[in-house]
């Protein structure tokens, strides 16, 4: 009988509460001097990571979300030396 592997999933949140914002119209990532309008994806042989900014209207804060999806192995440690969220609106 064939088997199906269910990938592991983990979601990490990083919230900056020091600079409250109000109703931004557009959030973009600036990573290593490159701007990403639709998030940032890192592919590995055993999975991938999607990193994107979100706005929490109840606390007026911006968070970075990282979805980690792994297929049968751990993903390598992630190190991004410089990451910024650009806010329009």
C-alpha positions in Angstrom: 0.0 0.0 0.0 1.4 3.4 -0.9 2.1 5.9 1.9 1.7 9.6 2.0 4.0 11.9 4.0 2.3 14.8 5.7 4.7 17.8 5.8 5.5 19.5 9.1 4.4 23.1 9.4 5.4 25.8 11.9 4.5 29.5 11.9 6.8 32.0 13.6 5.7 35.6 14.5 7.9 38.6 15.2 6.0 41.7 16.2 7.4 45.3 16.5 5.3 47.2 19.0 7.7 50.2 19.3 6.3 52.0 16.2 2.5 51.8 16.1 1.0 52.5 12.6 -2.6 53.1 11.5 -4.3 51.4 8.5 -1.3 51.0 6.1 -2.3 50.4 2.5 0.7 48.5 1.4 3.5 46.5 3.2 6.7 45.4 1.5 9.8 43.7 2.7 13.3 45.2 2.1 15.9 42.4 2.5 19.5 43.0 1.6 18.6 46.2 -0.4 16.0 44.3 -2.5 12.3 45.2 -2.2 9.7 42.3 -2.2 6.1 43.3 -2.7 4.5 39.9 -2.2 6.7 38.4 0.6 9.9 36.5 0.4 10.2 32.8 -0.3 13.3 30.6 0.4 13.3 27.1 -1.2 15.2 24.2 0.2 15.5 20.6 -1.0 13.3 19.5 1.9 10.8 22.3 2.1 10.4 26.1 2.0 9.8 29.3 4.0 7.5 32.1 3.2 8.1 35.4 5.0 5.7 38.3 4.8 4.5 41.3 6.8 1.0 41.6 8.3 -0.9 44.4 9.9 -2.8 43.8 13.2 -5.6 46.4 13.4 -6.5 45.7 17.0 -3.0 46.7 18.2 -1.8 48.9 15.3 1.4 46.8 15.0 3.2 45.2 12.1 4.4 41.6 12.4 6.6 39.4 10.3 5.2 36.0 9.7 7.3 33.0 8.6 5.6 29.8 7.4 8.0 26.9 7.6 7.1 23.8 5.6 9.4 20.8 5.8 9.1 17.5 4.0 10.7 14.8 6.2 13.7 16.8 7.4 14.5 19.9 9.4 15.0 23.2 7.6 18.4 24.9 8.0 18.7 27.7 10.5 17.6 31.1 9.0 19.7 34.2 9.3 18.7 37.4 7.6 21.2 40.2 8.5 18.9 43.0 7.5 15.2 42.9 7.0 12.9 46.0 7.0 9.1 46.5 6.5 8.3 49.4 4.2 4.9 50.9 5.0 2.8 52.9 2.5 -0.3 54.8 3.3 
